[in-house]
Amino acid sequence: MKAYVFPGQGAQFTGMGKDLYETSELAKSLFEKANDILGFRITDIMFEGTAEELKQTNVTQPAVFLHSVILAKTLGGDFQPDMVAGHSLGEFSALVANGTLTFEDALKLVSQRAAAMQKACEITPSTMAAVLGLDDKIVEDVCASIDGVVVAANYNCPGQLVISGETTAVEKACEAMKAAGAKRALILPVGGAFHSPMMEPAREELAAAIEATAFSTPICPVYQNVTASAVSDPSEIKKNLIIQLTAPVKWTQSVQQMIKDGATSFTEIGPGKVLTGLVSKIDREVATENI
């Protein structure tokens, strides 16, 4: 069974999607449609922009989404997923790939999501940190022992978690993680505390937009970040997508469940090779490739 996975924020690079635009009429028309929907030429920033310009949340999220989704669409009949999943933002790409959302609706939601998250980031100083070399339980226990808001946000692979919360709480947690035996506990260069209670204002704002959007029955299940299980019911997918902003990304658990449910290969579609790297760390035996 073929599993397709889609990357999230952080996978962007200057020049992403340019070859697609220049070699595929379908890709070119979709990129131009995206420029119209967004109200600015995101293609100019994707193809020629600086790393700094690409890093702005209102650019990064639609850019990574567009690269993944348009690439999947250019595969035509070769794209036959048995299951899909996406890391954080990548879940929106996965939902277009399996037919739950239209390209246009998903792009509008991604754009609204980016704007809502940016606003939430500006309310309270907040950040994220990578913790390496500790068991999940220890990371969770350390977070629970810290005054202030800090939680486990991304379960990326065994021994690699990302924590998220108020800046002072995350800094204290990093010191406590090192004392508990972490190989590293490193503050990440991000604009806010994604997948934590700090994103509640963004969740509320995005919830209304998601509720107002039509979700169709997909051609194959999506393994959602919130549940780490196969979901095919549109109303269930919608509910999980709303919760996603304030809940942890259960990537390790999702990949493990996909393998349990019969996945024999994982193909990453979009910029970078982060997810196939994580899949290999979760299970060395399973086949991976990047498109």
N, C-alpha and C positions, 0 to 999 in steps of 0.2 A: 504493500500500500504506500502511495506517495503522499508525503506531507510537504506542504509549502509554508514557509515562514517569512514574515515581513518585518524589517527592522524599524526601530524608533528613532527618536531625536538623538543626535550625536553621530549618526552615520553619514552626514552630509559632507560633500567635498566640492570645491570649485570645478566646474565643467560637467557636473552630474547631469546626465540626460541629453547632452549636446549631440552625441553620436546618434541617439534615437531620433531626435528632431531632424537631423540631416539625412538620415537613411530610410525613414519610414513615413509615408504620407499619413497613415493613421495616427502615429505618434505626434506628428506636427499639428494635425487638426485638434487633437486632444490638448496639447500644450497651449495652443492659441485659445481654445475654449476656456481653459483654466485662467489665462490672462484676463479674459473678459469677465469671468465670474468673480475673480479676486479684485478687479479694478486697478491692477498695476501689472507691469510686465515682469512676473516672477522669473520668466525664462532668462531675462537679461542678467538677473542676480545669480541664478543657477549656473549659467554658462560662463559668465565673465566676472562675477562679483568676487569681492575679497572674502576671506574666511570670516572676518569680522561682520560683514554684511549678512553672510549666510547664517551666522550664529543667532541673529535676532529671532525670537520665538515666532513672530508672525510670518517670518520667511521660512525658518527651518522646518516647521511641522508640515506646511503644505508642500515644500520642496521634496522632502523625503517621501511623503505620500505619493506625490505625482510621479516621481522616478519609479517607485515600486509598482504602482497600479498600471501606468502606461507600458512599462516593460512587460508586465503580465499579459496585457491586452495584445501586444505585438506577437506573442507566442502563438496566438490563434488556436488551432486544433491540437497543438502539442501540449497545451495547458489543460491537464486532466487531473485536478486534485481529488484525493480521497478524504483529505482533512486539511484544515488551514489553522494558522495561529499567527498573531502578531505581538510584538513586544511594545506595550504601552500604545503610543501613537500608531504603531504597526497594526493594531487590531482593526483600525478603520480600513487600512489597505486590504487586510484579510477579508473584511466584510464586503468589499467590492469584488474581490477575486471569487468569492463563493456565491455572489448574486444577491446577498441580503440588502445591500445598498447600491443605488445607482452612482456612477462616477460623479455626477453633478451634486447630488445630495450629500455624498460623503465629503467632497471638497469643501462645501459650505460649512458642514459641521466641523471639519478640521480647522478651518479658518476661525470659526467662532470659538472653538476650544482653545486655540493658541491665544486669542485676544483675552478670553476669560482667565486663562492661567497667568498671563502677563499681569493682569489687574490684581489677581490674588497675591502674586509675588510682591507687589508693591505695598501691601497692607502692613506686613510685619517682616523684619529681617529674618530670612530663613535660607536654608541650604541643604545639601546632601553630602554624604561621605561614603566612600567605598571601604568595606571592612573585609580583609583577606585572612583566611586561615583559622576561622572560628566556626564551630558548629552553630546551626541556626538557633538552637535553643539558648545557647549562651548569649548570642547577639540580642535575642528577644528579651532575655532576663536583664541584661545590662541596660537596654533601653527603658525597661519598666522601672529600673532603680533610679533613673535620672529625674531631677526636678525639671519641669517644663515639658514641651512637646517634642518627642523624638521617637520614631517608630521604624521597624524594618519595612522598607519600601519596595525593594527589588530582590527577589530570590533568583539570582542569575544562574548559578550553578553551585554544586557543593563547595563550601569554603569561600564563596564570593557573594556577599550581600551588600546592598546599598541601604544606608539609613537616611532618614529624612525628617526635618523638623525645624524648630526655632534655632537660629544660629548658635546661641550660647549653649543650648541643650545638646546640639550635635557636637560642638567642640568638647564639652564635658564627656559626652559618650565616647568620643574618639580616645580620650585619655584613659577612660575606664576599659575600653576594648583592648588597648595595648597592655594594660595591667593584667587583663584576663588572658593574655597570651596571643593576641592577634599579631600576625606577621606585619600587617600594615593597617592603618586606619587614616584615611586620607580625604581631606575636604575636596570636593569636586568643583570645577569651575562652572556651576550652574546658577541660574537666576532665582531659584526658589526651591521650596520643599514639595516636589511633586510626589504624588501617591501618599499623601499624609493628610491629617485633619486640617492642615493649613490651606488645603485646596477646597475647603467647603464652599466659599463664595463662588468659586469657578464651577463647582458641581451643580450648585443651585441654578446658576445662569445657563449652563449647558443642558441641564435636565429639560428645560422648557423647549429648547431647540430639538433635542432628540425625540421628545414626546410628539412633537409636531411633524416629524419626518416618517415617511412610509418605509417600513421594513418588510421585505419579502421572505418567503421560505427559501432557504439556501439550497444549493445543489449538493453540498456536503457540510458536515458539521464544522463549527469553529470551536477551538479550545480556548476559552476565554481566560484572560488574566486573573479575574476575580475568583473563578470556580476551579480552574485547572481541570476542566472536564468538557466532554463533547456537548455542544448546545446547538440545536437546530430550530427551536421554537422562537419565532420572531419577537414575541413579547418578552420572553426570557432574555434573549440577546440584548434587547433594548434596556431592560432593567440592569443587567450586568454592566453595560456600557456606561450607564449613568454613575453607578457605584465606583467604576474603575478609577476615577480621578482622586478619590480619597482612600482607596484600598491598595494593598500591595500587589505588585506584579508577581504572580506565582509561576515564573518561567520554568524553573527546575521541575516543579510538580506537573506542569502542563506537558513538557517533553516526555517525562517519565510515563504519564498517562497515555500519550499518543503512541509510544512504543508498546505499552501494555495492550493497547487497542489494535495493534497490528502494523504500525508504521515501520517500513523497512528502509526508507530513505527520506532525507530532509533536504529540500532545495530552498535556498534563501534567494528571494527576488528583491532587488533594490540595491542601494549603495552599501558598500562595505561587506565585511565577512564576520561581523561580530557574532551573529546568532549561530552560524555553523560552528564557530569556535566554541561557543557555550554548549551546543548539542554534543560535540565530541568530548567535552569534559564531563557531561552528564552520563554519556554512554559511548565508550570508545569503539564499540562493535558496529554501530549503525552508520550507514553510508551517508555522506553529505556532499552537496555541490552548491556552487554559487552561479547565479545568472546575472 
